[in-house]
Amino acid sequence: MTRFVRYWFYPLLLVATLTLAFLTMRAGSDLQRVFGWFSLARLVLLLVVEWRLPLRKDWAMTWRSFLRDLKYGVVLGGGGFLVRYATGWLAIGVADNSSGALSQWPLPAQLLVLALTYEFVQYWQHRISHEARGPLGRFLWRAHVQHHLPRRVYLLMHVVSHPINFAIVMAVSTGVIFGLGVGKDAVFLFNVIMGLQGLVSHFNVDIKAGPLNYLLVGTELHRNHHSADLGEAGNYGVLTPFWDIVFGTFRYTPDRAPRALGVSEPAQYPPSNRLLQAMLLPFRPTARYAHAEEEP
């Protein structure tokens, strides 16, 4: 079972997801309703697999880390997963009435333009949040670093984020989708694939995607992004590594996972479970924090 999950679970899940999506469009079903069921069923399946076959037990969700994630979810307005789902659901509904120029293009061309345009904007927003200097750069990093404070990465920790960073990411997503004026089928497929990649990117399971790592950002690539060793971080893409490859920030280490996750200088930041201190980071000068308590 471990070997099957390592090499076949993700490719088969990707094929099954795309097959069901195409069958849904061909049958003329309600795409918004199907998107909702897709999202729920996929999350439940991945949670079960992660619970049964974690890559590292010390990276697995604990009761304390779940309570931390729940607090961040509340801060993000009822939970980041719900907001992301609602945005995708709304985008499909808006695209249903789209008369933009791109909506008349063939579906593969619409999806390709949407994916590469979204990723280009998202890539630079994400990279600037990590690498930019000066007051703006420091502000963006300190509004993004909350997502990198946890020293364990698993499915539900995806919600650990600052509302400012979350709002920027959602603005990029909705702005590109609405601005391009693509049709509902392209938006549906984009959100279905994005939803899958967003979950598997934080999957605490030993997944080996092989050549697919050069097409889609999955478990191996995004786990490197969370490495505490900046030399093996990078990978700013969230859907495809195309722009990481183009701009030289692609990091792929197929034979090993990072030794440690989190930030490179943890003393500069509060532990991730200190919610108020983490929320105030963008508005406070650099300070040192006592890490007396263990990370959840």
C-alpha positions, 0 to 999 in steps of 0.5 A: 500500500505504501508503494502504491500511494508513493508512486500511483496515488497522485497520478491516478487522483489527477486523472480521476479528477480530470476525467470526472470534470470532463464528464461533468461538462459533457453531461451539462451538469451544474458546475457550481454544485459539482465543484462543491462536491469535488472539493469536499470528497477530495479533502476527505480522501486526502485526510484519510490517506495522510492520517494512515500513511504520514511521511513523517509523524513529527510533521503530522497534525496534532490536537494542539496544531489543529486548534491553532489552525482552527483559530487562523481559520476563524480569523480568515472569516470562517476558514480559508478553505471556505473562502477559497471554495466560495471564490471558486464557486462564484467565479464559475457562476460569473464565467457562465455569463461571460462574453469576453473575447477569450470565452470564444477560444478553444477550451485548451487555449483558454485554460492555458492562458488562464493558468500561465497568466494567473501563475505569472502574477501570483509568482511575482507577488509570492516571490516579492513577498519573500525576497523584496527589500525595503519597507514594502518588502519587509511589510509583505514578508511579515504579512506572509511569514505566518504561513511559514512559521509552522514546523510541520506541513500537512493538509489543514495547516494550509489555512495558517495565513495572515488576512492581509496576505490572504486578501492579496492572494484572493485579489490576484486570483479573482482579478485574473479570472474575471479580467481575462473573461474566459468561459465557465468550462475553463474556470471550472477546470482551473478551479478543480485543478487548483483545488487539487494542487493546493491540497496535495502541495501540503500533503504529509505523505511520501508522494513521488510525482516524477516528471509531473513535477515539471508540469504541476506544483505538488507535494515534493516541490512545495515541501521544499518551499517550506524548508527552513534551509533557504538554499533548498527553498524557492518554488514560488509557483502554486499551480505550475513550476513554469515560471520558477523554471524560467526565472531560476527559482525551481528546486527539486530534490527527488531523493530527499525531503527537507531536514526541517521546515519553518523559517531560517531564523525562528527567534525573530518571530513568535511561535505560530500558535501565538495568534495575536503576536503573529497577526501584529507582525506586519505592524511591529519592528523586528523583535526577538521572541522567547520560544519557551513553548514547543511548536504545536 
